[in-house]
Amino acid sequence: MAGAHVWDLNANQPDRGRCNMHSWSDSGPWSECCYTDDHKRARCIWSKPAELTAYKGSGYEIAYYSSWPVDDHRDMAGAAMEGWIGSPGHKQMIINKYAWKRLKWNAMGVGIYGNYAVVWFGEKKDPVRKVKRCP
């Protein structure tokens, strides 16, 4: 799920114009989603896990972009984490504070590819027990 999203962001760049990094293109086995900063189309992103995987709960995502070329995914992971922790809204989501305090994360997925990193969180436990490592 997270791997598919970072691939789509890099290959198809649905995050251009009025659509932000939570957007999905119309160029894959998923439905298109133009997520805008006013959050009016939030449901199109919350339902992505159920659309693409066996996970039937809602999914919530944080995303990071680096305009600099990243040669090593570990460097990107560190940069993304620094960015998220340095952003009050993203940090609150990660640690379940303020608007996120009513939720408890029981599932998580991470994708890093090219200039993008995303983390998906969910309340329900993921039925998939074995994690597949992406190439």
Backbone as a chain_set.jsonl record, in Angstrom:
{"seq": "MAGAHVWDLNANQPDRGRCNMHSWSDSGPWSECCYTDDHKRARCIWSKPAELTAYKGSGYEIAYYSSWPVDDHRDMAGAAMEGWIGSPGHKQMIINKYAWKRLKWNAMGVGIYGNYAVVWFGEKKDPVRKVKRCP", "coords": {"N": [[0.825, -1.187, 0.0], [1.72, 1.395, 1.021], [4.092, 1.354, -0.389], [3.136, 1.212, -3.02], [1.983, 3.709, -3.179], [4.145, 5.577, -2.925], [5.505, 4.879, -5.215], [3.637, 5.603, -7.199], [3.507, 8.378, -6.715], [6.122, 9.17, -7.465], [6.325, 8.212, -10.149], [4.012, 9.12, -11.534], [3.226, 11.57, -10.56], [0.864, 12.751, -9.142], [0.57, 14.789, -7.39], [0.522, 17.468, -8.212], [-0.298, 20.848, -9.098], [-3.454, 21.624, -7.818], [-3.687, 19.386, -6.264], [-2.426, 17.526, -3.492], [0.306, 15.75, -1.79], [-1.035, 13.508, -0.825], [-2.518, 12.531, -2.795], [-3.611, 10.337, -5.485], [-2.832, 9.024, -8.68], [-4.526, 8.445, -11.874], [-3.419, 6.277, -13.038], [-3.046, 3.544, -12.381], [-3.864, 0.401, -10.668], [-5.99, 1.414, -9.055], [-8.369, 3.774, -7.731], [-8.568, 7.13, -8.863], [-7.522, 9.948, -6.945], [-7.721, 13.152, -5.955], [-6.407, 14.866, -3.576], [-7.018, 17.623, -1.679], [-5.869, 20.639, -0.01], [-7.897, 21.566, 1.634], [-9.123, 19.389, 2.688], [-11.511, 18.301, 1.776], [-11.909, 16.012, 0.282], [-11.281, 13.851, 1.862], [-12.222, 11.256, 2.385], [-11.569, 9.768, 0.127], [-8.948, 9.105, 0.473], [-8.863, 7.908, 2.982], [-10.141, 5.513, 2.467], [-8.42, 4.081, 0.851], [-6.702, 1.878, 1.798], [-8.575, -0.29, 2.083], [-9.425, -0.472, -0.513], [-7.186, -1.392, -1.897], [-5.956, -3.465, -0.475], [-6.139, -6.249, 1.901], [-6.8, -5.07, 4.22], [-9.32, -3.657, 6.113], [-9.958, -1.39, 7.532], [-10.0, 2.214, 8.06], [-7.481, 4.313, 6.589], [-4.797, 6.451, 7.444], [-2.592, 8.967, 6.474], [0.777, 10.209, 6.44], [2.994, 12.242, 4.613], [6.079, 12.838, 2.853], [8.363, 14.849, 1.039], [11.389, 15.203, -0.719], [13.325, 17.555, -2.328], [15.876, 17.189, -3.062], [18.153, 14.862, -4.561], [18.065, 11.558, -3.35], [20.186, 9.118, -2.353], [20.213, 6.886, -0.734], [17.881, 4.914, 0.913], [17.82, 4.916, 3.682], [18.831, 7.403, 4.404], [16.754, 8.984, 3.468], [14.678, 8.097, 5.109], [15.489, 9.078, 7.613], [15.515, 11.856, 7.108], [12.82, 12.278, 6.476], [11.579, 11.553, 8.895], [12.646, 13.499, 10.627], [11.49, 15.751, 9.437], [8.72, 15.234, 9.86], [8.561, 15.099, 12.685], [9.33, 17.654, 13.256], [7.163, 19.082, 12.414], [4.314, 20.3, 13.811], [1.595, 19.329, 13.365], [1.973, 16.841, 12.034], [3.544, 15.47, 13.886], [1.737, 15.323, 16.028], [-0.13, 13.546, 14.97], [1.417, 11.192, 14.699], [2.001, 10.587, 17.397], [-0.482, 10.417, 18.56], [-1.947, 12.732, 19.625], [-3.972, 15.581, 20.608], [-6.123, 16.323, 18.004], [-5.928, 13.709, 17.183], [-6.06, 12.069, 19.39], [-8.126, 10.332, 20.108], [-7.769, 8.08, 18.64], [-6.111, 4.906, 18.244], [-3.205, 3.568, 17.087], [-2.945, 0.562, 15.464], [-1.949, -0.58, 13.284], [0.493, -0.168, 10.727], [2.171, 1.119, 7.892], [4.983, 1.592, 5.792], [6.465, 3.418, 3.175], [9.114, 4.079, 0.989], [10.515, 5.687, -1.682], [12.407, 6.921, -4.321], [12.021, 10.348, -4.302], [10.154, 10.495, -2.293], [8.485, 9.738, 0.807], [6.214, 7.881, 2.72], [3.952, 7.236, 5.418], [1.539, 5.078, 6.58], [-1.195, 4.839, 8.797], [-3.368, 2.896, 10.852], [-6.346, 2.018, 12.68], [-7.444, -0.544, 13.064], [-6.294, -3.926, 13.508], [-3.934, -5.292, 11.283], [-4.752, -7.812, 8.985], [-2.812, -9.169, 7.591], [-0.027, -10.949, 8.361], [2.635, -11.447, 7.71], [5.152, -9.391, 6.668], [5.869, -7.952, 3.595], [8.846, -7.212, 2.088], [9.757, -4.55, 0.097], [11.46, -4.302, -3.075]], "CA": [[0.0, 0.0, 0.0], [2.601, 2.569, 1.094], [5.027, 1.225, -1.513], [2.42, 1.579, -4.247], [1.742, 5.15, -3.209], [5.37, 6.322, -3.256], [5.797, 4.615, -6.63], [2.726, 6.45, -7.969], [3.941, 9.773, -6.564], [7.321, 9.381, -8.28], [6.12, 7.921, -11.572], [2.88, 9.806, -12.163], [3.152, 12.913, -9.973], [-0.496, 13.266, -8.963], [0.619, 15.882, -6.408], [0.805, 18.724, -8.907], [-1.462, 21.73, -9.163], [-4.218, 21.748, -6.575], [-3.633, 18.109, -5.545], [-1.224, 17.425, -2.671], [1.006, 14.461, -1.764], [-1.917, 12.402, -0.453], [-3.27, 12.22, -4.015], [-3.272, 9.173, -6.305], [-3.099, 9.253, -10.105], [-5.459, 7.519, -12.522], [-2.543, 5.411, -13.841], [-2.739, 2.291, -11.696], [-5.038, -0.409, -10.311], [-6.647, 2.111, -7.955], [-9.165, 4.912, -8.193], [-7.897, 8.435, -8.777], [-7.896, 10.747, -5.779], [-7.052, 14.455, -5.845], [-6.587, 15.312, -2.189], [-6.711, 19.055, -1.61], [-5.511, 21.127, 1.32], [-9.085, 21.829, 2.452], [-9.529, 18.066, 3.199], [-12.882, 17.993, 1.359], [-11.981, 14.669, -0.306], [-10.552, 12.975, 2.787], [-12.684, 9.864, 2.29], [-10.904, 9.043, -0.963], [-7.67, 8.609, 0.977], [-9.125, 7.012, 4.105], [-10.608, 4.222, 1.959], [-7.409, 3.439, -0.005], [-6.277, 0.545, 2.231], [-9.6, -1.284, 1.754], [-9.484, -0.585, -1.972], [-5.995, -2.038, -2.454], [-5.409, -4.548, 0.351], [-7.094, -6.975, 2.741], [-7.07, -4.236, 5.393], [-10.661, -3.087, 5.935], [-10.133, -0.165, 8.303], [-9.582, 3.464, 7.416], [-6.052, 4.584, 6.623], [-4.415, 7.854, 7.6], [-1.249, 9.028, 5.906], [1.663, 11.366, 6.431], [3.845, 12.149, 3.424], [7.26, 13.71, 2.853], [9.029, 14.986, -0.254], [12.694, 15.862, -0.725], [13.679, 18.033, -3.67], [17.256, 16.763, -3.313], [18.272, 13.432, -4.855], [18.392, 10.738, -2.187], [20.828, 7.9, -2.842], [20.042, 5.779, 0.2], [16.569, 5.019, 1.565], [17.995, 5.215, 5.109], [18.935, 8.858, 4.505], [15.409, 9.513, 3.266], [13.899, 7.798, 6.313], [15.888, 10.033, 8.644], [15.056, 13.198, 6.718], [11.361, 12.303, 6.604], [11.228, 11.553, 10.317], [12.961, 14.837, 11.137], [10.457, 16.653, 8.928], [7.447, 14.976, 10.528], [8.658, 15.468, 14.1], [9.423, 19.111, 13.276], [5.866, 19.646, 12.017], [3.38, 20.0, 14.905], [0.462, 18.505, 12.947], [2.414, 15.475, 11.751], [3.967, 14.868, 15.155], [0.523, 15.01, 16.786], [-0.713, 12.332, 14.403], [2.285, 10.062, 15.033], [1.933, 10.253, 18.827], [-1.894, 10.421, 18.973], [-2.28, 13.868, 20.489], [-4.939, 16.577, 20.146], [-7.188, 15.799, 17.139], [-5.702, 12.275, 16.969], [-5.984, 11.362, 20.668], [-9.167, 9.295, 20.225], [-7.37, 6.929, 17.833], [-4.958, 4.107, 18.665], [-2.651, 2.929, 15.897], [-2.675, -0.869, 15.564], [-1.36, -1.001, 12.01], [1.328, 0.872, 10.131], [2.915, 0.744, 6.697], [5.949, 2.609, 5.389], [6.972, 3.324, 1.811], [10.128, 5.065, 0.613], [10.974, 5.458, -3.049], [12.756, 8.171, -4.981], [12.007, 11.556, -3.474], [8.987, 10.483, -1.416], [8.307, 8.781, 1.9], [4.884, 7.952, 3.327], [3.604, 6.288, 6.472], [0.103, 4.889, 6.755], [-1.601, 4.373, 10.113], [-4.736, 2.411, 10.935], [-6.8, 1.599, 14.007], [-7.677, -1.986, 13.111], [-5.108, -4.753, 13.301], [-3.79, -5.729, 9.899], [-4.868, -9.266, 8.895], [-1.595, -9.724, 6.992], [0.96, -11.111, 9.425], [3.985, -11.426, 7.168], [5.414, -8.147, 5.952], [6.636, -8.13, 2.368], [9.817, -6.145, 1.874], [9.807, -4.102, -1.291], [12.838, -4.291, -3.6]], "C": [[0.872, 1.255, 0.0], [3.596, 2.55, -0.06], [4.382, 1.615, -2.832], [2.228, 3.09, -4.323], [3.007, 5.932, -3.54], [5.778, 6.076, -4.706], [4.932, 5.526, -7.507], [3.141, 7.921, -7.887], [5.151, 10.076, -7.442], [7.042, 9.25, -9.77], [5.084, 8.824, -12.233], [2.61, 11.215, -11.636], [1.727, 13.463, -9.858], [-0.56, 14.465, -8.019], [1.009, 17.21, -7.045], [-0.47, 19.557, -8.984], [-2.155, 21.812, -7.82], [-4.191, 20.478, -5.726], [-2.336, 18.021, -4.734], [-0.672, 15.994, -2.643], [0.144, 13.286, -1.334], [-2.746, 11.932, -1.649], [-2.738, 10.971, -4.711], [-3.655, 9.486, -7.751], [-4.198, 8.309, -10.606], [-4.693, 6.491, -13.351], [-2.152, 4.119, -13.142], [-4.008, 1.529, -11.375], [-5.754, 0.137, -9.075], [-7.497, 3.23, -8.536], [-8.39, 6.2, -7.955], [-8.407, 9.179, -7.553], [-7.073, 12.022, -5.781], [-7.366, 14.994, -4.459], [-6.133, 16.758, -2.098], [-6.502, 19.494, -0.163], [-6.708, 21.442, 2.215], [-9.695, 20.539, 3.017], [-10.949, 17.663, 2.793], [-13.019, 16.589, 0.77], [-11.249, 13.652, 0.565], [-10.964, 11.51, 2.65], [-11.976, 9.084, 1.188], [-9.546, 8.507, -0.519], [-7.898, 7.631, 2.128], [-9.512, 5.613, 3.637], [-9.57, 3.485, 1.11], [-6.966, 2.069, 0.5], [-7.288, -0.543, 1.87], [-9.714, -1.499, 0.249], [-8.358, -1.468, -2.509], [-5.474, -3.247, -1.688], [-6.526, -5.275, 1.089], [-7.46, -6.185, 3.993], [-8.395, -3.505, 5.189], [-10.932, -1.847, 6.776], [-9.762, 1.059, 7.484], [-8.077, 3.623, 7.547], [-5.797, 6.078, 6.676], [-2.941, 7.961, 7.253], [-0.531, 10.33, 6.236], [2.618, 11.158, 5.265], [4.967, 13.179, 3.506], [7.873, 13.7, 1.456], [10.36, 15.691, -0.052], [13.005, 16.286, -2.15], [15.113, 17.661, -4.039], [17.28, 15.284, -3.655], [18.704, 12.667, -3.604], [18.929, 9.408, -2.692], [20.534, 6.681, -1.982], [18.712, 5.954, 0.928], [16.685, 5.3, 3.059], [18.146, 6.71, 5.333], [17.557, 9.498, 4.375], [14.547, 9.264, 4.496], [14.217, 8.793, 7.421], [15.395, 11.436, 8.354], [13.544, 13.318, 6.886], [10.957, 12.375, 8.072], [11.518, 12.909, 10.958], [11.9, 15.848, 10.697], [9.136, 16.48, 9.655], [7.479, 15.394, 11.999], [8.743, 16.989, 14.247], [8.141, 19.825, 12.881], [4.835, 19.302, 13.096], [2.215, 19.087, 14.505], [0.835, 17.064, 12.681], [2.832, 14.757, 13.034], [2.755, 14.468, 15.988], [-0.133, 13.734, 16.276], [0.098, 11.11, 14.811], [2.096, 9.625, 16.482], [0.518, 10.329, 19.401], [-2.225, 11.518, 19.983], [-3.301, 14.769, 19.801], [-6.01, 15.947, 19.258], [-7.098, 14.283, 16.962], [-5.781, 11.457, 18.251], [-7.034, 10.261, 20.824], [-8.807, 8.02, 19.459], [-6.163, 6.221, 18.439], [-4.459, 3.357, 17.437], [-2.302, 1.475, 16.191], [-2.087, -1.429, 14.282], [-0.572, 0.17, 11.437], [2.02, 0.301, 8.9], [3.789, 1.899, 6.264], [6.362, 2.355, 3.947], [7.965, 4.442, 1.551], [10.602, 4.706, -0.786], [11.252, 6.808, -3.682], [12.772, 9.321, -3.999], [10.86, 11.599, -2.463], [9.097, 9.425, -0.319], [6.893, 8.976, 2.441], [4.788, 6.931, 4.45], [2.09, 6.28, 6.57], [-0.149, 4.341, 8.15], [-3.046, 3.896, 10.041], [-5.069, 1.953, 12.336], [-6.979, 0.09, 14.124], [-6.362, -2.733, 12.935], [-5.109, -5.242, 11.861], [-3.89, -7.249, 9.846], [-3.633, -9.931, 8.285], [-0.519, -9.766, 8.064], [2.392, -11.009, 8.925], [4.158, -10.167, 6.325], [6.291, -8.438, 4.747], [7.559, -6.936, 2.194], [9.851, -5.816, 0.39], [11.251, -4.094, -1.77], [13.476, -2.921, -3.509]], "O": [[0.779, 2.08, -0.908], [3.908, 3.59, -0.64], [5.006, 2.272, -3.665], [2.302, 3.68, -5.401], [2.96, 6.859, -4.349], [6.333, 6.962, -5.355], [5.432, 6.146, -8.445], [3.123, 8.626, -8.896], [5.201, 11.12, -8.092], [7.476, 10.086, -10.563], [5.269, 9.246, -13.375], [1.833, 11.961, -12.232], [1.42, 14.519, -10.412], [-1.613, 15.084, -7.864], [1.758, 17.986, -6.452], [-1.579, 19.025, -8.94], [-1.512, 22.043, -6.797], [-4.633, 20.5, -4.577], [-1.271, 18.396, -5.225], [-1.136, 15.132, -3.39], [0.579, 12.143, -1.475], [-3.579, 11.036, -1.518], [-1.577, 10.597, -4.55], [-4.671, 10.13, -8.01], [-4.723, 7.488, -9.854], [-5.256, 5.897, -14.27], [-1.026, 3.65, -13.303], [-5.102, 1.946, -11.756], [-6.079, -0.617, -8.158], [-7.351, 3.586, -9.706], [-7.657, 6.335, -6.975], [-9.572, 9.056, -7.174], [-5.853, 11.974, -5.625], [-8.454, 15.512, -4.208], [-4.984, 17.073, -2.408], [-6.906, 18.809, 0.776], [-6.551, 21.571, 3.43], [-10.683, 20.597, 3.749], [-11.531, 16.77, 3.409], [-14.115, 16.029, 0.757], [-10.663, 12.698, 0.051], [-10.125, 10.619, 2.788], [-11.802, 7.871, 1.301], [-9.051, 7.538, -1.095], [-7.192, 6.628, 2.232], [-9.243, 4.631, 4.33], [-9.827, 2.358, 0.687], [-6.858, 1.15, -0.312], [-6.897, -1.611, 1.399], [-10.061, -2.59, -0.203], [-8.557, -2.21, -3.47], [-4.632, -3.982, -2.202], [-7.705, -4.96, 0.925], [-8.341, -6.597, 4.747], [-8.566, -2.807, 4.19], [-12.037, -1.307, 6.732], [-9.274, 0.948, 6.36], [-7.47, 3.129, 8.498], [-6.492, 6.866, 6.035], [-2.133, 7.139, 7.687], [-1.136, 11.4, 6.303], [3.006, 10.028, 4.966], [4.833, 14.231, 4.131], [7.895, 12.671, 0.78], [10.448, 16.662, 0.7], [12.954, 15.472, -3.072], [15.518, 17.8, -5.193], [16.499, 14.517, -3.093], [19.611, 13.095, -2.89], [18.226, 8.662, -3.373], [20.605, 5.553, -2.469], [18.443, 7.015, 1.493], [15.763, 5.858, 3.653], [17.654, 7.241, 6.328], [17.236, 10.444, 5.094], [13.766, 10.131, 4.887], [13.313, 9.293, 8.09], [14.912, 12.128, 9.25], [13.046, 14.33, 7.377], [10.092, 13.167, 8.445], [10.715, 13.407, 11.747], [11.468, 16.691, 11.483], [8.497, 17.464, 10.027], [6.518, 15.982, 12.497], [8.282, 17.547, 15.243], [8.048, 21.046, 13.001], [4.513, 18.129, 13.279], [1.886, 18.159, 15.244], [0.098, 16.154, 13.059], [2.513, 13.585, 13.236], [2.743, 13.393, 16.588], [-0.636, 12.933, 17.064], [-0.471, 10.099, 15.224], [2.036, 8.429, 16.767], [0.35, 10.307, 20.62], [-2.728, 11.239, 21.071], [-3.472, 14.726, 18.582], [-6.753, 15.092, 19.739], [-8.094, 13.642, 16.624], [-5.584, 10.243, 18.201], [-6.831, 9.339, 21.613], [-9.47, 6.995, 19.616], [-5.307, 6.847, 19.063], [-5.207, 2.599, 16.82], [-1.473, 1.186, 17.054], [-1.765, -2.615, 14.203], [-0.92, 1.334, 11.633], [2.406, -0.868, 8.88], [3.384, 3.058, 6.356], [6.582, 1.211, 3.548], [7.699, 5.606, 1.85], [11.032, 3.582, -1.046], [10.437, 7.727, -3.594], [13.46, 9.269, -2.98], [10.625, 12.636, -1.842], [9.714, 8.375, -0.496], [6.434, 10.107, 2.599], [5.456, 5.897, 4.431], [1.445, 7.327, 6.635], [0.59, 3.482, 8.631], [-3.848, 4.423, 9.269], [-4.187, 1.547, 13.094], [-6.696, -0.489, 15.173], [-5.434, -2.238, 12.296], [-6.156, -5.564, 11.299], [-3.182, -7.926, 10.591], [-3.437, -11.135, 8.451], [-0.143, -8.73, 8.613], [3.269, -10.534, 9.647], [3.399, -9.92, 5.387], [7.329, -9.089, 4.864], [7.109, -5.79, 2.156], [9.962, -6.702, -0.457], [12.169, -3.903, -0.972], [14.628, -2.749, -3.908]]}, "num_chains": 1, "name": "protein.A"}
